[in-house]
Amino acid sequence: MEKADIEELRGRVGCAAVLETGGFAVDLKESTRKAVKYRRGDNIIIVIHDGKGWFDPLSDAKGDVYSLVQHLDGGDFLEAFVQVASLVGFEPSEPEWKRQSRQTEPDQSVPERWAARRKPWRGSATWRYLRDERHIPEQVIRVAIAQNVLREGPRGSMWAAHTDAAGIVTGWEERGPEWRGFAAGGCKVLFRLGPTIATRICVTEAAIDAMSLAAIENIRRDTLYVSTGGGWSPATEAAIRLLGEPPDARLVAATDANPQGEAFVSRLRELADELSCDFERLRPAAEDWNAMLQSMASA
Protein backbone atom coordinates (compact mmCIF):
# COMPACT_ATOMS: atom_id res chain seq x y z
CA MET A 1 0.00 0.00 0.00
CA GLU A 2 1.59 3.25 -1.16
CA LYS A 3 1.46 6.41 0.95
CA ALA A 4 0.17 8.27 -2.13
CA ASP A 5 -2.80 5.89 -2.31
CA ILE A 6 -3.61 6.46 1.35
CA GLU A 7 -3.49 10.24 0.92
CA GLU A 8 -5.54 10.18 -2.30
CA LEU A 9 -8.27 8.09 -0.70
CA ARG A 10 -8.30 10.32 2.39
CA GLY A 11 -8.94 13.27 0.09
CA ARG A 12 -11.80 11.56 -1.76
CA VAL A 13 -13.81 10.19 1.17
CA GLY A 14 -14.94 12.40 4.03
CA CYS A 15 -15.95 11.46 7.55
CA ALA A 16 -19.59 12.25 6.76
CA ALA A 17 -19.73 9.34 4.32
CA VAL A 18 -18.57 6.92 7.01
CA LEU A 19 -21.07 8.23 9.52
CA GLU A 20 -24.10 8.41 7.22
CA THR A 21 -23.57 4.88 5.92
CA GLY A 22 -23.05 3.80 9.53
CA GLY A 23 -26.48 4.97 10.62
CA PHE A 24 -25.56 8.39 12.02
CA ALA A 25 -27.66 11.48 11.33
CA VAL A 26 -26.84 15.18 11.56
CA ASP A 27 -28.11 16.95 14.67
CA LEU A 28 -28.83 20.28 12.95
CA LYS A 29 -29.72 22.08 16.17
CA GLU A 30 -26.33 21.26 17.69
CA SER A 31 -24.24 21.81 14.53
CA THR A 32 -22.34 24.66 12.96
CA ARG A 33 -20.79 24.83 9.52
CA LYS A 34 -17.36 24.22 11.01
CA ALA A 35 -18.42 21.54 13.50
CA VAL A 36 -21.20 19.17 12.41
CA LYS A 37 -22.61 16.95 15.14
CA TYR A 38 -23.70 13.41 14.16
CA ARG A 39 -25.75 11.15 16.43
CA ARG A 40 -26.56 7.45 16.46
CA GLY A 41 -28.41 6.67 19.65
CA ASP A 42 -26.09 7.69 22.47
CA ASN A 43 -23.06 7.87 20.17
CA ILE A 44 -21.89 11.33 19.13
CA ILE A 45 -19.22 12.32 16.61
CA ILE A 46 -18.27 15.90 15.68
CA VAL A 47 -16.95 16.35 12.13
CA ILE A 48 -14.48 19.22 11.59
CA HIS A 49 -11.90 20.48 9.08
CA ASP A 50 -14.36 20.49 6.15
CA GLY A 51 -15.21 16.85 6.74
CA LYS A 52 -11.63 15.58 6.94
CA GLY A 53 -11.36 15.40 10.73
CA TRP A 54 -13.48 14.29 13.66
CA PHE A 55 -13.56 13.95 17.42
CA ASP A 56 -15.69 12.25 20.05
CA PRO A 57 -16.83 14.90 22.61
CA LEU A 58 -17.31 12.20 25.24
CA SER A 59 -13.77 10.81 25.01
CA ASP A 60 -10.31 11.77 23.78
CA ALA A 61 -10.77 9.96 20.46
CA LYS A 62 -10.13 11.99 17.29
CA GLY A 63 -8.42 11.74 13.92
CA ASP A 64 -9.04 11.26 10.20
CA VAL A 65 -11.41 9.11 8.17
CA TYR A 66 -9.33 5.95 8.73
CA SER A 67 -9.20 6.32 12.50
CA LEU A 68 -12.94 7.06 12.48
CA VAL A 69 -13.66 3.67 10.91
CA GLN A 70 -11.41 1.98 13.47
CA HIS A 71 -13.07 3.93 16.30
CA LEU A 72 -16.54 2.81 15.21
CA ASP A 73 -15.90 -0.73 14.01
CA GLY A 74 -12.55 -1.79 15.43
CA GLY A 75 -10.13 -3.65 13.19
CA ASP A 76 -6.73 -2.68 11.86
CA PHE A 77 -5.68 0.02 9.41
CA LEU A 78 -5.88 -2.27 6.37
CA GLU A 79 -9.51 -3.12 7.15
CA ALA A 80 -10.27 0.56 7.60
CA PHE A 81 -8.59 1.34 4.25
CA VAL A 82 -10.73 -1.24 2.47
CA GLN A 83 -13.93 0.12 4.05
CA VAL A 84 -13.07 3.71 3.16
CA ALA A 85 -12.24 2.65 -0.42
CA SER A 86 -15.72 1.15 -0.71
CA LEU A 87 -17.21 4.59 -0.09
CA VAL A 88 -15.59 6.33 -3.06
CA GLY A 89 -18.33 8.06 -5.03
CA PHE A 90 -20.82 8.11 -2.15
CA GLU A 91 -22.27 11.60 -1.68
CA PRO A 92 -23.49 12.23 1.87
CA SER A 93 -26.57 14.39 2.41
CA GLU A 94 -26.03 18.11 2.87
CA PRO A 95 -27.71 19.66 5.94
CA GLU A 96 -30.02 22.62 5.30
CA TRP A 97 -28.22 25.38 7.13
CA LYS A 98 -30.18 28.18 8.66
CA ARG A 99 -27.44 30.77 8.33
CA GLN A 100 -25.23 31.71 5.41
CA SER A 101 -21.59 30.88 5.97
CA ARG A 102 -19.15 33.68 6.62
CA GLN A 103 -17.54 34.74 3.37
CA THR A 104 -14.23 35.74 4.92
CA GLU A 105 -12.37 34.97 8.09
CA PRO A 106 -12.55 37.76 10.69
CA ASP A 107 -9.54 40.10 10.57
CA GLN A 108 -9.81 41.12 14.23
CA SER A 109 -8.71 39.15 17.26
CA VAL A 110 -11.31 37.39 19.40
CA PRO A 111 -11.11 39.98 22.23
CA GLU A 112 -11.33 42.83 19.68
CA ARG A 113 -14.43 41.38 18.05
CA TRP A 114 -15.99 40.93 21.49
CA ALA A 115 -15.19 44.52 22.51
CA ALA A 116 -16.71 45.86 19.29
CA ARG A 117 -20.14 44.48 20.19
CA ARG A 118 -22.63 46.37 22.36
CA LYS A 119 -23.79 45.11 25.72
CA PRO A 120 -27.50 44.24 25.84
CA TRP A 121 -29.84 46.87 27.25
CA ARG A 122 -33.39 46.66 28.54
CA GLY A 123 -35.63 46.06 25.54
CA SER A 124 -32.81 45.17 23.13
CA ALA A 125 -33.12 42.14 20.85
CA THR A 126 -30.80 40.03 23.00
CA TRP A 127 -32.60 41.11 26.19
CA ARG A 128 -35.97 40.13 24.70
CA TYR A 129 -34.60 36.79 23.49
CA LEU A 130 -33.29 35.90 26.95
CA ARG A 131 -36.30 37.22 28.87
CA ASP A 132 -39.20 36.33 26.55
CA GLU A 133 -38.03 33.16 24.76
CA ARG A 134 -35.71 31.69 27.39
CA HIS A 135 -37.51 33.05 30.50
CA ILE A 136 -34.26 34.25 32.09
CA PRO A 137 -35.28 36.75 34.81
CA GLU A 138 -34.17 40.34 34.33
CA GLN A 139 -32.17 40.18 37.57
CA VAL A 140 -29.96 37.44 36.14
CA ILE A 141 -29.60 39.27 32.83
CA ARG A 142 -28.50 42.41 34.67
CA VAL A 143 -25.91 40.48 36.69
CA ALA A 144 -24.50 38.89 33.53
CA ILE A 145 -24.28 42.28 31.83
CA ALA A 146 -22.62 43.81 34.90
CA GLN A 147 -20.04 41.02 34.84
CA ASN A 148 -19.37 41.77 31.15
CA VAL A 149 -20.21 38.28 29.86
CA LEU A 150 -23.05 39.16 27.45
CA ARG A 151 -23.06 40.91 24.08
CA GLU A 152 -25.63 41.66 21.39
CA GLY A 153 -25.18 39.16 18.56
CA PRO A 154 -26.53 39.53 15.02
CA ARG A 155 -30.23 39.02 14.26
CA GLY A 156 -31.41 38.96 17.85
CA SER A 157 -28.89 36.40 19.06
CA MET A 158 -26.85 36.38 22.27
CA TRP A 159 -23.11 36.13 22.71
CA ALA A 160 -21.99 34.63 26.04
CA ALA A 161 -18.27 34.99 26.74
CA HIS A 162 -15.84 32.20 27.51
CA THR A 163 -12.86 33.48 29.47
CA ASP A 164 -9.59 32.13 30.80
CA ALA A 165 -8.29 32.41 34.35
CA ALA A 166 -7.00 35.93 33.64
CA GLY A 167 -10.43 37.07 32.44
CA ILE A 168 -9.41 37.29 28.77
CA VAL A 169 -12.22 36.49 26.33
CA THR A 170 -11.29 33.37 24.34
CA GLY A 171 -14.57 32.98 22.46
CA TRP A 172 -18.30 32.99 23.02
CA GLU A 173 -21.36 30.80 22.76
CA GLU A 174 -23.81 32.08 20.15
CA ARG A 175 -27.51 31.43 20.77
CA GLY A 176 -30.54 32.89 19.08
CA PRO A 177 -34.02 32.11 17.76
CA GLU A 178 -32.59 30.53 14.59
CA TRP A 179 -28.95 29.90 15.35
CA ARG A 180 -26.51 28.31 17.74
CA GLY A 181 -22.77 28.04 17.41
CA PHE A 182 -19.44 29.19 18.79
CA ALA A 183 -17.21 32.10 17.86
CA ALA A 184 -15.21 31.53 14.67
CA GLY A 185 -11.57 31.20 15.65
CA GLY A 186 -12.46 31.12 19.34
CA CYS A 187 -11.54 28.62 22.02
CA LYS A 188 -13.95 27.03 24.50
CA VAL A 189 -12.78 27.44 28.08
CA LEU A 190 -15.60 28.40 30.47
CA PHE A 191 -18.53 30.81 30.58
CA ARG A 192 -18.58 32.18 34.12
CA LEU A 193 -21.39 33.82 36.07
CA GLY A 194 -20.93 34.63 39.75
CA PRO A 195 -18.11 35.51 42.14
CA THR A 196 -14.52 35.05 40.99
CA ILE A 197 -13.75 33.25 44.24
CA ALA A 198 -16.45 30.69 45.05
CA THR A 199 -16.54 27.48 47.04
CA ARG A 200 -19.30 25.89 44.96
CA ILE A 201 -18.72 25.41 41.22
CA CYS A 202 -21.80 24.40 39.19
CA VAL A 203 -20.77 23.03 35.80
CA THR A 204 -23.41 23.13 33.03
CA GLU A 205 -23.21 22.48 29.30
CA ALA A 206 -24.49 25.84 28.01
CA ALA A 207 -24.44 29.46 29.11
CA ILE A 208 -28.24 29.52 28.88
CA ASP A 209 -28.34 26.63 31.36
CA ALA A 210 -25.83 28.34 33.68
CA MET A 211 -28.05 31.44 33.77
CA SER A 212 -31.18 29.30 34.16
CA LEU A 213 -29.73 27.42 37.15
CA ALA A 214 -28.63 30.73 38.67
CA ALA A 215 -32.23 31.93 38.33
CA ILE A 216 -33.64 28.77 39.89
CA GLU A 217 -31.22 29.08 42.83
CA ASN A 218 -31.68 32.87 43.15
CA ILE A 219 -27.99 33.38 42.34
CA ARG A 220 -26.35 31.81 45.36
CA ARG A 221 -23.52 33.98 46.68
CA ASP A 222 -21.22 31.01 47.26
CA THR A 223 -21.63 29.69 43.72
CA LEU A 224 -19.90 30.23 40.39
CA TYR A 225 -22.12 29.05 37.53
CA VAL A 226 -20.05 27.91 34.55
CA SER A 227 -20.64 26.40 31.13
CA THR A 228 -18.35 24.23 29.04
CA GLY A 229 -20.21 25.13 25.86
CA GLY A 230 -20.89 21.44 25.29
CA GLY A 231 -17.20 20.61 24.94
CA TRP A 232 -14.39 19.26 27.08
CA SER A 233 -11.15 20.69 25.74
CA PRO A 234 -7.83 20.53 27.60
CA ALA A 235 -8.32 24.25 28.33
CA THR A 236 -11.75 23.55 29.83
CA GLU A 237 -10.43 20.74 32.03
CA ALA A 238 -7.53 22.90 33.18
CA ALA A 239 -9.92 25.73 34.07
CA ILE A 240 -12.23 23.46 36.08
CA ARG A 241 -9.23 21.86 37.77
CA LEU A 242 -8.02 25.30 38.86
CA LEU A 243 -11.44 26.16 40.29
CA GLY A 244 -11.58 22.87 42.20
CA GLU A 245 -8.13 23.14 43.80
CA PRO A 246 -9.03 25.16 46.95
CA PRO A 247 -9.50 22.86 49.98
CA ASP A 248 -13.12 23.98 50.53
CA ALA A 249 -14.18 23.65 46.88
CA ARG A 250 -17.18 21.60 45.79
CA LEU A 251 -17.64 20.55 42.16
CA VAL A 252 -21.30 20.26 41.19
CA ALA A 253 -22.10 18.35 37.99
CA ALA A 254 -25.16 20.30 36.83
CA THR A 255 -25.15 18.84 33.33
CA ASP A 256 -28.14 17.75 31.26
CA ALA A 257 -30.33 14.79 32.17
CA ASN A 258 -29.31 12.70 29.16
CA PRO A 259 -26.45 10.33 28.18
CA GLN A 260 -24.11 13.15 27.18
CA GLY A 261 -24.79 14.88 30.49
CA GLU A 262 -24.01 11.67 32.37
CA ALA A 263 -20.72 11.33 30.48
CA PHE A 264 -19.76 14.78 31.73
CA VAL A 265 -20.78 13.71 35.25
CA SER A 266 -18.29 10.83 35.08
CA ARG A 267 -15.50 13.14 34.00
CA LEU A 268 -16.27 15.66 36.72
CA ARG A 269 -16.46 12.93 39.38
CA GLU A 270 -13.05 11.60 38.31
CA LEU A 271 -11.63 15.12 38.41
CA ALA A 272 -13.07 15.72 41.89
CA ASP A 273 -11.48 12.45 43.06
CA GLU A 274 -8.10 13.57 41.69
CA LEU A 275 -8.42 16.92 43.45
CA SER A 276 -9.83 15.38 46.66
CA CYS A 277 -12.63 17.94 46.66
CA ASP A 278 -16.33 17.50 47.40
CA PHE A 279 -18.56 16.37 44.55
CA GLU A 280 -22.29 16.56 43.92
CA ARG A 281 -24.62 15.60 41.06
CA LEU A 282 -27.39 18.16 40.53
CA ARG A 283 -29.89 16.90 37.97
CA PRO A 284 -32.52 19.11 36.29
CA ALA A 285 -36.16 18.00 36.54
CA ALA A 286 -36.38 18.41 32.74
CA GLU A 287 -33.76 17.57 30.11
CA ASP A 288 -31.80 20.74 30.90
CA TRP A 289 -31.99 23.72 33.26
CA ASN A 290 -33.59 26.10 30.77
CA ALA A 291 -36.33 23.59 30.01
CA MET A 292 -36.90 23.27 33.76
CA LEU A 293 -36.96 27.06 34.18
CA GLN A 294 -39.49 27.44 31.38
CA SER A 295 -41.74 24.74 32.84
CA MET A 296 -41.61 26.50 36.20
CA ALA A 297 -42.53 29.81 34.53
CA SER A 298 -45.54 28.27 32.80
CA ALA A 299 -46.78 26.38 35.87
N, C-alpha and C positions, 0 to 999 in steps of 0.2 A: 504494500500500500504506500503510494507516494505522498509526500507532504503536500504537493500541489493538488492532488486529488482531494485530500481532506479539506484544504482551504477552499477549493472550488465548490465542494458540496456544502460547506458551511455558509457560503455566500448565496447559495441557491435555495436553501430550505431554512425558514425561520422557525422560531420557537412556537409561534402561533399554530403552525401546521401540526406540530407534535401534539399540542394541547387539544386542538379542536378534534383531531382524529382520535384522541384519547378520552373523549367524553367531557372535556372541560368547556365551559361557556364564559363569555365575557360578562363581568359584573360592571355594567355601564355606570351605575351610580357611584362606584368606588374607583373608577378609572380616570386617568388623564391621558392625553396624547403621548406623553413621555413615559407613562407607567400604567400599563393595562393589566388590570386584575382579572385573573381567570379562576373560576371555582368549579370543583367537582365534589359535591357533598361537603365534607369538612376540609378537603384539600384546597389549598390556595397557592397560586403561583403568580408572581408579578413579572411581566415581560417588559424589558427596557432596551435601550440602545437600538431603537428602530427595529425591534423584533429579533435582534441577534443575541441578546443577553437575557438572563432571568435570575430571580432569587425567590426563595421561600421565606416569607415574613415571619414564619413560626419556627424557623431554625436558621442555621448558618449556611445552608446549602445555596449555591449559586453557580453560574457558569455559562457555557454556550449550549448550542442545540444538542451536542453529543452528551454532555454531562446531564442535560435535562432528561434525555431518554434513560440514562442509567439511574438517575434519581427516581424516576417514576416506575421503571420496570426491572431495575437491577441489570445484571449481565455485565459483560466486559465491553471494552471500547469497540472491538470488531463487530459485536452484535448491534451496538448502537449505530455504528457506521452503516450497516446493512439496513437497519430500520429507517434511518434518515434518508438513505438513497431511495428507498421505496416511496418517499413522499415528494420526490422531484415532480414538479408540474401541478401539485395540489395547491389550490388558491384558497386560503382561509377566508372566512367571512369578514367584511369590514364593519366595525361598529359605527352606528349613526351618531356622530358626535354632536353635542349640543352647542359647542362653541368653536368658532373658527380658530385654527392654529395661529400662533404668533408668526408673523412673516419674517421677523428678524430677531436675533438674540438681543436682550437688553444691553445697552452700552454703559449703564450705571452699575455700581456695586449694589449688593443686596441692602446694606444699611442706607445708602443714598436713595434707592427706590422707595424704601420704607419711609424715610424722612420727607419725601416729596408728596406723600399722600396726606390728606386731611384726617384729623381725628373725627369720629362721629359726633354729632350734636343732636340735641333733642328734636325729633321730627325728621332727621335725615334718613336717607334710604337704608343705610345700615342699621340705624337705630330702630326703624320700623320693622325691618326683617327680624332682628333679634327679639324685639318686644312682641310683635304681632304674630309672626309665623313660628317663632321658636319659644315664645312665652317666657323669655328671660326677663325677670323683674328689672325695672329701671334702676333700682339700687345697685344691682350687680353690674349692670352696664356702666353706671357712673364710676364704680370702683375700678373696673377694667380700663376705662378711659383715663382715669386719674393715674393708674399705674403704667400708662403708655403702652398697652398691649393690643389696642384695637385701632384699625384704620378703615376708612371708606374704600371699598374695592369697586371695580367697575360694575355697572348695571345692577346696583342694589346689593352687591355682595359684601361680605365681611372679610377683612384680613385680620388674623390673630397671630401675633408674633411668637416665634420660637427664639429663645435667647440662650446664650452660653452663661457660664458662671460669672463672667464679668459684666453681664447685662447687654452684650452686643447682640443685635438682631442678626440671626443666621438664616432666617427664612420666615415664612408664615403660612398658616393653613388658610385656604380660600374656600369660603362657603357662601352660597347664595341660593336663590329660588331655583335656578337652572344650572348651577355649576358647583363643583367641588374639586379641589386640587391642592397643589402645593406650589410655592413660589419657584418659578423657573430659575435654575442655578442656585437655589437655596439648599440649606442643610437642616434636616430635622434634628433638633436637640430636645427642648421642652418648651411648651407654652406654660407660663407660670402666672397664677393669680393668687395673691395673698401675701403674707409677710415674708421678707427675704429669709429671716431666721424663724423656722417653725419646727415644732417637735413632731407634728403629724403631717405626713406627706401622702396625699390622695392621688393615685396615678390612674388617669382615665385614658381613653383612646382618641379623644377629640376635644378641641377647645370648647365646642358647644356643650359637651358633656361635663367638662370641668366647671364651666359657668353654671350649668344646670344643677350639679351637685352642690355647688356653693350656695345657690338659691335655696335648695331643699334644706340645707343645714344652716341657713341664715348666716353664712360666711363666718364660720368659726374662727376665732382669733388665733387659735393655736395651729391652724391648718394652712398648708400651701397646697392649692389645687393645681395639678399639672396635667398636661396632655402629651402623649408621645406622637400624636398625629397619625396613629395607626401603624407606626414603624417601630423598629428596635435596632437602631444603628449603634455602632460602637460609641458614638458621641452621646447618644441617649442613655446607654447603660452607664457610661462614665458619669453623666450628670446625676442620675438617680443614685449611683453609688456614693457620690459626694454628699448628697442630701441625707443619705442614710447613715453616714459615719458618726455623727454625734452620739454619745452614749445614751441619751434619752429619746432618740429618734424612733418613730414607728412608721413603717411602710404599710400603706393601705392599698390593696389591689382593688381599685374601684372600676374595673374594666367591665365590658359588656357581658350580658348573660347569654353567651353563645360560645361555640367551640373556640373561636379565635380569642375571645376574652379569657377563657379558661387556660389557654396556652400562655397568655401573658401572666396569669396568676401563678403558674408554675415557675416562670422565670423570676418573677418578683419574690416568690417564696424562697427560691434558691439563693437569690441575692441577699435577702434578709438573713438567711442562715450563715452566709459567708461573712456578713457584717456583724453578726450576733446582735441584731436589733429586733425589736418587737415587730410582729407581722399580723395583719388582719385582712380578711376578705370581706369586702363590702359589695353586696350584689344588688343591682337595681331591681325593682319589682316589675319592670318592663324589660324590653331587650336592652335599652340603654338609658342613661340618666335623663336625656332630653325627652324621650318617650314617656318616662315616668313623670317628669315635670308637667308635660302637656296633659297627661291623664289626670293629674291632680288639679290642674287649672280648670278642666272641663267637668270635674266631679261636682 
